[in-house]
Amino acid sequence: MKFHRYPVGSRTIVLGNNNDEDVLGVGTYQLRPRRENKLLLYNALYEPRLRCSLVSFVSLMRIGFPLGFCTDGLNLFYNSNLFAMLH
């Protein structure tokens, strides 16, 4: 996997609480929502203090992953097959 470090303070992201956090790098991230599936995210920003991964639903839909909302979360499909259950 590729990874490029950023110097502290050179790039930030703004979180939902309006706090700025330093991005420490950019690279390729392997998301494994289910054991048998994986999704490579390119140009993913790295901020180690985040407790969970943030993925743009709009970006996933643009590359062919329809979403299905349900009462306990979200289902992600690919080629009409269930790819991941996000709860």
Rosetta silent file (secondary structure, phi, psi, omega in degrees, C-alpha in Angstrom):
SEQUENCE: MKFHRYPVGSRTIVLGNNNDEDVLGVGTYQLRPRRENKLLLYNALYEPRLRCSLVSFVSLMRIGFPLGFCTDGLNLFYNSNLFAMLH
SCORE:     score description
SCORE:     0.000 S_00000001
   1 L     0.000  145.199  179.734    0.000    0.000    0.000 S_00000001
   2 L   -91.364  144.596  177.685    1.208    3.509   -0.731 S_00000001
   3 E  -151.151  135.285  178.096    1.481    6.167    1.972 S_00000001
   4 E  -125.495  123.367 -179.669    2.859    9.717    1.929 S_00000001
   5 E   -78.092  146.717  171.769    3.458   11.598    5.207 S_00000001
   6 L  -112.055  140.969  174.176    2.456   15.235    5.720 S_00000001
   7 L   -65.173  143.013  178.954    4.310   17.498    8.161 S_00000001
   8 L   -55.820  132.439  178.928    2.206   18.353   11.241 S_00000001
   9 L    89.031   -6.538 -177.562    0.263   21.560   10.593 S_00000001
  10 L   -84.335  -22.501  179.921    0.581   21.437    6.810 S_00000001
  11 L  -150.920  135.789 -179.436   -2.914   20.039    6.187 S_00000001
  12 E  -130.867  162.597  170.526   -6.005   19.835    8.384 S_00000001
  13 E  -123.461  152.085  177.887   -9.561   18.538    8.259 S_00000001
  14 E  -104.616  124.625 -179.619  -12.559   20.076    9.996 S_00000001
  15 L   -87.681  173.898 -177.886  -14.679   17.660   12.015 S_00000001
  16 L   -61.179  -23.298  178.438  -18.402   17.878   12.759 S_00000001
  17 L   -91.379   12.096  179.933  -17.700   19.691   16.048 S_00000001
  18 L    69.641   13.077  173.833  -15.760   22.389   14.111 S_00000001
  19 L   -82.159  139.186  172.875  -12.394   21.252   15.515 S_00000001
  20 E   -87.971  135.060  176.739   -9.435   21.260   13.133 S_00000001
  21 E  -126.047  139.986  178.973   -7.331   18.091   13.199 S_00000001
  22 E   -70.286  134.061  170.439   -3.957   17.580   11.540 S_00000001
  23 L   -88.613  125.275 -176.631   -3.800   15.164    8.631 S_00000001
  24 L   -96.956   -5.794  177.335   -0.585   13.177    9.042 S_00000001
  25 E   176.006  176.098  177.319   -0.599   11.549    5.626 S_00000001
  26 E  -139.382  144.037 -179.487   -2.439   10.287    2.582 S_00000001
  27 E  -174.854 -162.266  179.306   -2.442    6.833    1.082 S_00000001
  28 E  -100.080  132.392 -177.604   -4.337    3.719    0.143 S_00000001
  29 E  -122.552  134.383  177.682   -6.552    2.146    2.814 S_00000001
  30 E   -98.120  111.610  178.193   -8.065   -1.334    2.694 S_00000001
  31 E   -94.135  125.369 -179.450  -11.578   -1.327    4.140 S_00000001
  32 L  -119.419   83.533 -178.856  -12.818   -4.822    5.056 S_00000001
  33 L   -70.860  -26.261  175.872  -16.506   -4.514    5.978 S_00000001
  34 L  -137.315  153.878 -175.600  -16.987   -8.311    5.747 S_00000001
  35 L   -56.189  -38.002 -174.924  -14.379  -11.051    5.900 S_00000001
  36 L   -89.275   -4.586 -178.034  -14.795  -12.041    2.267 S_00000001
  37 L  -117.767  151.332  171.263  -14.945   -8.490    0.861 S_00000001
  38 L  -147.110  152.020  179.991  -12.470   -5.654    0.674 S_00000001
  39 E  -134.381  123.788  177.593  -12.565   -2.170   -0.774 S_00000001
  40 E   -90.074  125.624  177.374   -9.437   -0.150   -1.546 S_00000001
  41 E  -105.468  118.100 -179.244   -9.776    3.553   -0.841 S_00000001
  42 E   -93.838  149.426 -179.623   -7.223    5.663   -2.713 S_00000001
  43 E    58.624   35.830  177.541   -6.065    9.096   -1.524 S_00000001
  44 E   -77.945  134.330  178.766   -7.468    8.405    1.946 S_00000001
  45 E   -82.421  142.540 -178.763   -6.446   10.966    4.555 S_00000001
  46 E  -110.893  119.377  175.160   -4.829    9.669    7.762 S_00000001
  47 L  -134.609  102.173 -168.315   -5.713   11.249   11.112 S_00000001
  48 L   -66.565  -18.550 -177.960   -4.841    8.789   13.918 S_00000001
  49 L   -81.489  -11.172  177.023   -7.057   10.327   16.627 S_00000001
  50 L   -68.793  135.466 -177.465  -10.292    9.525   14.795 S_00000001
  51 L   -83.898  -11.746  179.192  -12.021    6.568   16.451 S_00000001
  52 L  -149.346  163.333  178.621  -13.647    5.332   13.240 S_00000001
  53 L   -78.811  140.296  175.439  -13.233    5.580    9.489 S_00000001
  54 L  -108.514  121.624 -178.897  -15.142    8.295    7.665 S_00000001
  55 L  -126.482  134.738  179.694  -16.293    7.348    4.183 S_00000001
  56 L   -76.079  118.344  176.897  -18.338    9.537    1.849 S_00000001
  57 H   -62.944  -38.339  179.781  -21.616    7.832    0.934 S_00000001
  58 H   -62.031  -42.020  178.463  -21.904   10.054   -2.143 S_00000001
  59 H   -63.370  -41.653  177.579  -18.463    8.910   -3.328 S_00000001
  60 H   -62.102  -41.655  179.657  -19.423    5.248   -2.842 S_00000001
  61 H   -65.715  -36.679 -179.889  -22.633    5.759   -4.825 S_00000001
  62 H   -64.394  -28.351 -178.983  -20.719    7.479   -7.656 S_00000001
  63 L   -99.125   12.655  170.671  -18.497    4.410   -8.137 S_00000001
  64 L   102.973   22.212  177.609  -21.401    1.958   -8.210 S_00000001
  65 L  -110.552   91.490  176.342  -22.287    1.086   -4.608 S_00000001
  66 L   -65.153  149.326 -179.427  -26.048    1.627   -4.075 S_00000001
  67 E  -109.282  146.952  174.842  -27.082    2.092   -0.448 S_00000001
  68 E  -129.077  111.909 -179.593  -30.055    0.579    1.361 S_00000001
  69 E   -82.483  137.773  177.254  -31.139    2.229    4.603 S_00000001
  70 E  -135.585  175.367 -173.121  -32.765    0.037    7.246 S_00000001
  71 L   -64.885  -28.003 -177.810  -33.884    0.532   10.844 S_00000001
  72 L  -111.675   16.936  176.639  -30.592   -0.626   12.372 S_00000001
  73 E   155.300 -139.068 -172.253  -28.086    0.772    9.889 S_00000001
  74 E  -143.168  135.904  174.895  -27.089    0.764    6.263 S_00000001
  75 E  -107.745  135.467 -179.577  -26.561   -1.951    3.670 S_00000001
  76 E  -111.513  127.037 -176.296  -24.003   -1.426    0.915 S_00000001
  77 E  -113.709  154.081  171.942  -24.510   -3.294   -2.370 S_00000001
  78 E  -145.100  127.544 -175.595  -22.287   -4.022   -5.374 S_00000001
  79 L    52.098   42.391  179.315  -23.591   -5.702   -8.558 S_00000001
  80 L    65.416    9.857  177.332  -26.897   -6.265   -6.733 S_00000001
  81 E  -108.041  144.413  177.351  -25.108   -8.323   -4.039 S_00000001
  82 E   -65.872  119.781 -179.679  -24.820   -7.352   -0.396 S_00000001
  83 E   -96.593  -39.483 -178.460  -21.273   -6.065    0.057 S_00000001
  84 E  -158.227  148.395  172.586  -21.430   -4.789    3.638 S_00000001
  85 E  -112.612  112.961 -176.896  -23.827   -4.216    6.522 S_00000001
  86 E  -105.015  109.831 -176.709  -22.874   -1.007    8.340 S_00000001
  87 L  -128.692    0.000    0.000  -24.510   -0.778   11.751 S_00000001
